[in-house]
Amino acid sequence: MAASAVFLDTNGWVAILNARDALHATAARLWRSLGRQGYSILVTDWVVAETGNSLARTAGRSGFTQAVERIRKSSRTRLVFVTPALFERALATYASRPDKTWGLVDCASFVVMQDEGVTEAFTTDRHFEQAGFKPLLPVA
């Protein structure tokens, strides 16, 4: 994966799936545009879990399982599972940046993005910007 790939982060995915999210219309429009442009999607199982947790008490919960199945079946999506080695690297990233408020899920995402040469993230999370990546949604 490289130039035409985007990392799908939790808050971007939540914005797509939760019609009540303030960025829903913007996120849905951009998501469709990325699809038309042929972007491939990179996501981790931790982001899938975090997204499911975020949607658990929202109306977006009802569409989550179907969204995961679409992601899993898509030939344009790469679902990366956090292995023990990836966990160690994410933890090392977390430990190496005590000046940041990056969470462990974000740190795992950063490692995967670096490994895959992906520079853009479907997110509003400023932590991606701090880590040197380009958020595609307005940064919160």
Summary of the structure (lengths in Angstrom):
residues: 140
radius of gyration: 14.2
end to end distance: 26.9
largest distance: 39.5
contacts: 430
relative contact order: 0.22
helix: 54%
strand: 13%
